[in-house]
């Protein structure tokens, strides 16, 4: 599993980045956090994201080729 936190200073940018990651296969991991920073006088938005490997990738030992599933053209009947 891979984990990342999106950190941006505008709600629109958070929406854009999170939507792009969701389209790329990432999942939300918890809720949005919003923090006001007095030193920068800005709001900061955070969203944790997780990318889980496909089941076939989880089952394969590292460094071994991926098993090939049955091919319909091998035996159509």
N, CA, C and O atoms as CSV, one atom per row, in Angstrom:
chain,resi,resn,atom,element,x,y,z
A,1,UNK,N,N,0.844,-1.164,0.000
A,1,UNK,CA,C,0.000,0.000,0.000
A,1,UNK,C,C,0.895,1.234,0.000
A,1,UNK,O,O,1.930,1.281,0.664
A,2,UNK,N,N,0.469,2.212,-0.753
A,2,UNK,CA,C,1.168,3.503,-0.734
A,2,UNK,C,C,0.252,4.530,-0.091
A,2,UNK,O,O,-0.971,4.429,-0.184
A,3,UNK,N,N,0.842,5.508,0.555
A,3,UNK,CA,C,0.101,6.513,1.316
A,3,UNK,C,C,0.690,7.869,0.992
A,3,UNK,O,O,1.909,8.023,0.910
A,4,UNK,N,N,-0.170,8.844,0.810
A,4,UNK,CA,C,0.304,10.215,0.613
A,4,UNK,C,C,-0.698,11.174,1.204
A,4,UNK,O,O,-1.868,10.839,1.388
A,5,UNK,N,N,-0.225,12.384,1.503
A,5,UNK,CA,C,-1.085,13.434,2.007
A,5,UNK,C,C,-1.015,14.595,1.023
A,5,UNK,O,O,0.061,15.113,0.726
A,6,UNK,N,N,-2.179,14.991,0.527
A,6,UNK,CA,C,-2.277,16.157,-0.337
A,6,UNK,C,C,-2.339,17.377,0.570
A,6,UNK,O,O,-3.154,17.428,1.491
A,7,UNK,N,N,-1.485,18.354,0.313
A,7,UNK,CA,C,-1.443,19.588,1.106
A,7,UNK,C,C,-1.502,20.762,0.142
A,7,UNK,O,O,-0.621,20.925,-0.703
A,8,UNK,N,N,-2.549,21.587,0.270
A,8,UNK,CA,C,-2.722,22.733,-0.625
A,8,UNK,C,C,-3.280,23.910,0.164
A,8,UNK,O,O,-3.723,23.753,1.302
A,9,UNK,N,N,-3.254,25.085,-0.447
A,9,UNK,CA,C,-3.732,26.276,0.250
A,9,UNK,C,C,-5.028,26.836,-0.336
A,9,UNK,O,O,-5.404,27.965,-0.024
A,10,UNK,N,N,-5.717,26.061,-1.184
A,10,UNK,CA,C,-7.028,26.501,-1.655
A,10,UNK,C,C,-7.930,25.288,-1.818
A,10,UNK,O,O,-7.484,24.198,-2.179
A,11,UNK,N,N,-9.201,25.505,-1.543
A,11,UNK,CA,C,-10.165,24.425,-1.642
A,11,UNK,C,C,-10.271,23.919,-3.075
A,11,UNK,O,O,-10.392,22.713,-3.292
A,12,UNK,N,N,-10.229,24.805,-4.043
A,12,UNK,CA,C,-10.305,24.414,-5.458
A,12,UNK,C,C,-9.131,23.502,-5.841
A,12,UNK,O,O,-9.314,22.503,-6.537
A,13,UNK,N,N,-7.935,23.855,-5.384
A,13,UNK,CA,C,-6.747,23.039,-5.667
A,13,UNK,C,C,-6.859,21.661,-5.000
A,13,UNK,O,O,-6.439,20.656,-5.573
A,14,UNK,N,N,-7.428,21.619,-3.788
A,14,UNK,CA,C,-7.638,20.335,-3.116
A,14,UNK,C,C,-8.586,19.470,-3.942
A,14,UNK,O,O,-8.312,18.291,-4.167
A,15,UNK,N,N,-9.688,20.044,-4.390
A,15,UNK,CA,C,-10.642,19.298,-5.210
A,15,UNK,C,C,-9.975,18.754,-6.470
A,15,UNK,O,O,-10.151,17.587,-6.818
A,16,UNK,N,N,-9.215,19.599,-7.145
A,16,UNK,CA,C,-8.559,19.181,-8.388
A,16,UNK,C,C,-7.569,18.038,-8.151
A,16,UNK,O,O,-7.575,17.047,-8.882
A,17,UNK,N,N,-6.724,18.176,-7.134
A,17,UNK,CA,C,-5.708,17.154,-6.882
A,17,UNK,C,C,-6.320,15.843,-6.387
A,17,UNK,O,O,-5.903,14.765,-6.812
A,18,UNK,N,N,-7.299,15.929,-5.500
A,18,UNK,CA,C,-7.938,14.713,-4.978
A,18,UNK,C,C,-8.705,14.005,-6.093
A,18,UNK,O,O,-8.633,12.781,-6.208
A,19,UNK,N,N,-9.436,14.754,-6.912
A,19,UNK,CA,C,-10.157,14.139,-8.033
A,19,UNK,C,C,-9.199,13.469,-9.015
A,19,UNK,O,O,-9.504,12.394,-9.531
A,20,UNK,N,N,-8.062,14.077,-9.279
A,20,UNK,CA,C,-7.067,13.474,-10.180
A,20,UNK,C,C,-6.518,12.178,-9.587
A,20,UNK,O,O,-6.334,11.202,-10.314
A,21,UNK,N,N,-6.257,12.153,-8.298
A,21,UNK,CA,C,-5.751,10.946,-7.652
A,21,UNK,C,C,-6.811,9.841,-7.624
A,21,UNK,O,O,-6.491,8.671,-7.830
A,22,UNK,N,N,-8.061,10.205,-7.373
A,22,UNK,CA,C,-9.136,9.208,-7.397
A,22,UNK,C,C,-9.245,8.600,-8.790
A,22,UNK,O,O,-9.415,7.389,-8.927
A,23,UNK,N,N,-9.150,9.430,-9.821
A,23,UNK,CA,C,-9.202,8.932,-11.199
A,23,UNK,C,C,-8.029,8.006,-11.499
A,23,UNK,O,O,-8.135,7.136,-12.363
A,24,UNK,N,N,-6.910,8.184,-10.795
A,24,UNK,CA,C,-5.726,7.348,-10.997
A,24,UNK,C,C,-5.736,6.091,-10.117
A,24,UNK,O,O,-4.768,5.331,-10.111
A,25,UNK,N,N,-6.832,5.871,-9.372
A,25,UNK,CA,C,-6.930,4.651,-8.588
A,25,UNK,C,C,-6.708,4.805,-7.087
A,25,UNK,O,O,-6.778,3.817,-6.357
A,26,UNK,N,N,-6.446,6.006,-6.615
A,26,UNK,CA,C,-6.234,6.229,-5.182
A,26,UNK,C,C,-7.581,6.297,-4.472
A,26,UNK,O,O,-8.595,6.631,-5.085
A,27,UNK,N,N,-7.590,5.979,-3.175
A,27,UNK,CA,C,-8.785,6.056,-2.336
A,27,UNK,C,C,-8.571,7.100,-1.249
A,27,UNK,O,O,-7.443,7.372,-0.838
A,28,UNK,N,N,-9.687,7.681,-0.791
A,28,UNK,CA,C,-9.621,8.580,0.354
A,28,UNK,C,C,-9.268,7.764,1.595
A,28,UNK,O,O,-9.727,6.632,1.752
A,29,UNK,N,N,-8.459,8.333,2.466
A,29,UNK,CA,C,-8.085,7.666,3.718
A,29,UNK,C,C,-8.373,8.643,4.855
A,29,UNK,O,O,-7.471,9.305,5.368
A,30,UNK,N,N,-9.639,8.720,5.235
A,30,UNK,CA,C,-10.025,9.651,6.282
A,30,UNK,C,C,-10.634,10.911,5.695
A,30,UNK,O,O,-10.853,11.018,4.488
A,31,UNK,N,N,-10.899,11.853,6.569
A,31,UNK,CA,C,-11.547,13.089,6.161
A,31,UNK,C,C,-10.564,14.204,5.871
A,31,UNK,O,O,-9.356,14.058,6.051
A,32,UNK,N,N,-11.104,15.312,5.421
A,32,UNK,CA,C,-10.305,16.501,5.120
A,32,UNK,C,C,-9.957,17.211,6.430
A,32,UNK,O,O,-10.782,17.299,7.340
A,33,UNK,N,N,-8.737,17.707,6.508
A,33,UNK,CA,C,-8.326,18.549,7.633
A,33,UNK,C,C,-8.098,19.956,7.113
A,33,UNK,O,O,-7.515,20.149,6.046
A,34,UNK,N,N,-8.563,20.937,7.878
A,34,UNK,CA,C,-8.400,22.345,7.502
A,34,UNK,C,C,-7.747,23.052,8.685
A,34,UNK,O,O,-8.216,22.966,9.820
A,35,UNK,N,N,-6.647,23.756,8.388
A,35,UNK,CA,C,-5.871,24.416,9.439
A,35,UNK,C,C,-5.602,25.855,9.021
A,35,UNK,O,O,-5.211,26.118,7.884
A,36,UNK,N,N,-5.811,26.772,9.938
A,36,UNK,CA,C,-5.453,28.166,9.680
A,36,UNK,C,C,-4.068,28.438,10.246
A,36,UNK,O,O,-3.789,28.111,11.400
A,37,UNK,N,N,-3.205,29.033,9.439
A,37,UNK,CA,C,-1.847,29.349,9.867
A,37,UNK,C,C,-1.717,30.850,10.091
A,37,UNK,O,O,-1.711,31.612,9.125
A,38,UNK,N,N,-1.614,31.292,11.345
A,38,UNK,CA,C,-1.467,32.726,11.605
A,38,UNK,C,C,-0.193,33.318,11.010
A,38,UNK,O,O,-0.161,34.494,10.649
A,39,UNK,N,N,0.857,32.501,10.908
A,39,UNK,CA,C,2.124,33.026,10.386
A,39,UNK,C,C,2.043,33.345,8.892
A,39,UNK,O,O,2.753,34.225,8.407
A,40,UNK,N,N,1.178,32.631,8.160
A,40,UNK,CA,C,1.036,32.906,6.718
A,40,UNK,C,C,-0.308,33.552,6.398
A,40,UNK,O,O,-0.550,33.948,5.258
A,41,UNK,N,N,-1.187,33.662,7.401
A,41,UNK,CA,C,-2.543,34.189,7.216
A,41,UNK,C,C,-3.288,33.437,6.116
A,41,UNK,O,O,-4.034,34.030,5.337
A,42,UNK,N,N,-3.075,32.117,6.065
A,42,UNK,CA,C,-3.729,31.291,5.048
A,42,UNK,C,C,-4.349,30.069,5.681
A,42,UNK,O,O,-3.948,29.620,6.755
A,43,UNK,N,N,-5.342,29.542,4.983
A,43,UNK,CA,C,-5.927,28.252,5.325
A,43,UNK,C,C,-5.198,27.177,4.548
A,43,UNK,O,O,-4.846,27.378,3.386
A,44,UNK,N,N,-4.966,26.028,5.183
A,44,UNK,CA,C,-4.318,24.889,4.533
A,44,UNK,C,C,-5.266,23.696,4.595
A,44,UNK,O,O,-5.910,23.444,5.613
A,45,UNK,N,N,-5.334,22.980,3.499
A,45,UNK,CA,C,-6.237,21.841,3.357
A,45,UNK,C,C,-5.414,20.574,3.170
A,45,UNK,O,O,-4.458,20.557,2.395
A,46,UNK,N,N,-5.786,19.516,3.881
A,46,UNK,CA,C,-5.058,18.244,3.833
A,46,UNK,C,C,-6.038,17.099,3.588
A,46,UNK,O,O,-7.128,17.067,4.161
A,47,UNK,N,N,-5.640,16.168,2.735
A,47,UNK,CA,C,-6.417,14.957,2.511
A,47,UNK,C,C,-5.458,13.790,2.381
A,47,UNK,O,O,-4.574,13.799,1.525
A,48,UNK,N,N,-5.631,12.779,3.235
A,48,UNK,CA,C,-4.818,11.566,3.143
A,48,UNK,C,C,-5.407,10.674,2.050
A,48,UNK,O,O,-6.625,10.575,1.897
A,49,UNK,N,N,-4.508,10.022,1.288
A,49,UNK,CA,C,-4.902,9.148,0.184
A,49,UNK,C,C,-4.124,7.849,0.302
A,49,UNK,O,O,-2.988,7.840,0.778
A,50,UNK,N,N,-4.740,6.740,-0.136
A,50,UNK,CA,C,-4.081,5.428,-0.100
A,50,UNK,C,C,-4.249,4.752,-1.454
A,50,UNK,O,O,-5.311,4.817,-2.073
A,51,UNK,N,N,-3.187,4.107,-1.895
A,51,UNK,CA,C,-3.217,3.335,-3.138
A,51,UNK,C,C,-2.936,1.891,-2.759
A,51,UNK,O,O,-1.829,1.552,-2.340
A,52,UNK,N,N,-3.930,1.057,-2.906
A,52,UNK,CA,C,-3.786,-0.359,-2.563
A,52,UNK,C,C,-3.402,-1.138,-3.809
A,52,UNK,O,O,-3.944,-0.878,-4.883
A,53,UNK,N,N,-2.485,-2.083,-3.693
A,53,UNK,CA,C,-2.114,-2.889,-4.863
A,53,UNK,C,C,-3.262,-3.784,-5.280
A,53,UNK,O,O,-4.111,-4.138,-4.462
A,54,UNK,N,N,-3.290,-4.149,-6.550
A,54,UNK,CA,C,-4.281,-5.095,-7.040
A,54,UNK,C,C,-4.064,-6.440,-6.365
A,54,UNK,O,O,-2.937,-6.742,-5.973
A,55,UNK,N,N,-5.101,-7.261,-6.215
A,55,UNK,CA,C,-4.929,-8.556,-5.546
A,55,UNK,C,C,-3.827,-9.402,-6.174
A,55,UNK,O,O,-3.076,-10.052,-5.448
A,56,UNK,N,N,-3.708,-9.414,-7.482
A,56,UNK,CA,C,-2.657,-10.204,-8.137
A,56,UNK,C,C,-1.273,-9.699,-7.748
A,56,UNK,O,O,-0.345,-10.492,-7.586
A,57,UNK,N,N,-1.129,-8.387,-7.598
A,57,UNK,CA,C,0.167,-7.825,-7.208
A,57,UNK,C,C,0.496,-8.150,-5.761
A,57,UNK,O,O,1.666,-8.318,-5.420
A,58,UNK,N,N,-0.517,-8.241,-4.901
A,58,UNK,CA,C,-0.288,-8.569,-3.484
A,58,UNK,C,C,0.191,-9.995,-3.325
A,58,UNK,O,O,1.037,-10.277,-2.476
A,59,UNK,N,N,-0.346,-10.906,-4.138
A,59,UNK,CA,C,-0.043,-12.322,-3.991
A,59,UNK,C,C,1.299,-12.726,-4.582
A,59,UNK,O,O,1.839,-13.771,-4.217
A,60,UNK,N,N,1.838,-11.938,-5.469
A,60,UNK,CA,C,3.083,-12.304,-6.135
A,60,UNK,C,C,4.283,-12.022,-5.241
A,60,UNK,O,O,4.383,-10.932,-4.677
A,61,UNK,N,N,5.194,-12.977,-5.098
A,61,UNK,CA,C,6.426,-12.692,-4.369
A,61,UNK,C,C,7.264,-11.687,-5.149
A,61,UNK,O,O,7.214,-11.677,-6.379
A,62,UNK,N,N,8.029,-10.845,-4.470
A,62,UNK,CA,C,8.846,-9.870,-5.181
A,62,UNK,C,C,9.855,-10.551,-6.093
A,62,UNK,O,O,10.431,-11.581,-5.744
A,63,UNK,N,N,10.059,-9.966,-7.261
A,63,UNK,CA,C,11.070,-10.461,-8.179
A,63,UNK,C,C,10.642,-11.637,-9.036
A,63,UNK,O,O,11.427,-12.106,-9.860
A,64,UNK,N,N,9.426,-12.126,-8.870
A,64,UNK,CA,C,8.942,-13.247,-9.669
A,64,UNK,C,C,7.995,-12.722,-10.731
A,64,UNK,O,O,7.263,-11.763,-10.488
A,65,UNK,N,N,7.997,-13.334,-11.898
A,65,UNK,CA,C,7.072,-12.871,-12.930
A,65,UNK,C,C,5.624,-13.142,-12.539
A,65,UNK,O,O,5.323,-14.085,-11.807
A,66,UNK,N,N,4.759,-12.312,-13.036
A,66,UNK,CA,C,3.349,-12.445,-12.753
A,66,UNK,C,C,2.776,-13.681,-13.449
A,66,UNK,O,O,3.082,-13.944,-14.612
A,67,UNK,N,N,1.948,-14.431,-12.732
A,67,UNK,CA,C,1.309,-15.603,-13.332
A,67,UNK,C,C,0.353,-15.181,-14.423
A,67,UNK,O,O,-0.339,-14.170,-14.307
A,68,UNK,N,N,0.323,-15.952,-15.463
A,68,UNK,CA,C,-0.562,-15.637,-16.568
A,68,UNK,C,C,-1.843,-16.425,-16.395
A,68,UNK,O,O,-1.812,-17.636,-16.177
A,69,UNK,N,N,-2.962,-15.743,-16.491
A,69,UNK,CA,C,-4.260,-16.395,-16.359
A,69,UNK,C,C,-4.628,-17.140,-17.623
A,69,UNK,O,O,-3.926,-17.047,-18.630
A,70,UNK,N,N,-5.715,-17.871,-17.579
A,70,UNK,CA,C,-6.133,-18.607,-18.764
A,70,UNK,C,C,-6.480,-17.656,-19.902
A,70,UNK,O,O,-7.048,-16.584,-19.696
A,71,UNK,N,N,-6.128,-18.077,-21.084
A,71,UNK,CA,C,-6.390,-17.270,-22.265
A,71,UNK,C,C,-7.484,-17.953,-23.071
A,71,UNK,O,O,-7.394,-19.148,-23.353
A,72,UNK,N,N,-8.490,-17.223,-23.432
A,72,UNK,CA,C,-9.626,-17.786,-24.156
A,72,UNK,C,C,-9.163,-18.395,-25.482
A,72,UNK,O,O,-9.737,-19.383,-25.941
A,73,UNK,N,N,-8.141,-17.819,-26.093
A,73,UNK,CA,C,-7.683,-18.334,-27.384
A,73,UNK,C,C,-6.930,-19.656,-27.251
A,73,UNK,O,O,-6.758,-20.359,-28.247
A,74,UNK,N,N,-6.470,-20.018,-26.033
A,74,UNK,CA,C,-5.767,-21.281,-25.841
A,74,UNK,C,C,-6.695,-22.471,-26.094
A,74,UNK,O,O,-6.296,-23.455,-26.717
A,75,UNK,N,N,-7.926,-22.374,-25.608
A,75,UNK,CA,C,-8.872,-23.470,-25.780
A,75,UNK,C,C,-10.283,-22.865,-25.770
A,75,UNK,O,O,-10.902,-22.759,-24.711
A,76,UNK,N,N,-10.790,-22.472,-26.939
A,76,UNK,CA,C,-12.077,-21.778,-26.933
A,76,UNK,C,C,-13.260,-22.670,-26.600
A,76,UNK,O,O,-14.333,-22.143,-26.306
A,77,UNK,N,N,-13.121,-24.046,-26.631
A,77,UNK,CA,C,-14.256,-24.941,-26.362
A,77,UNK,C,C,-13.964,-25.912,-25.262
A,77,UNK,O,O,-14.817,-26.730,-24.918
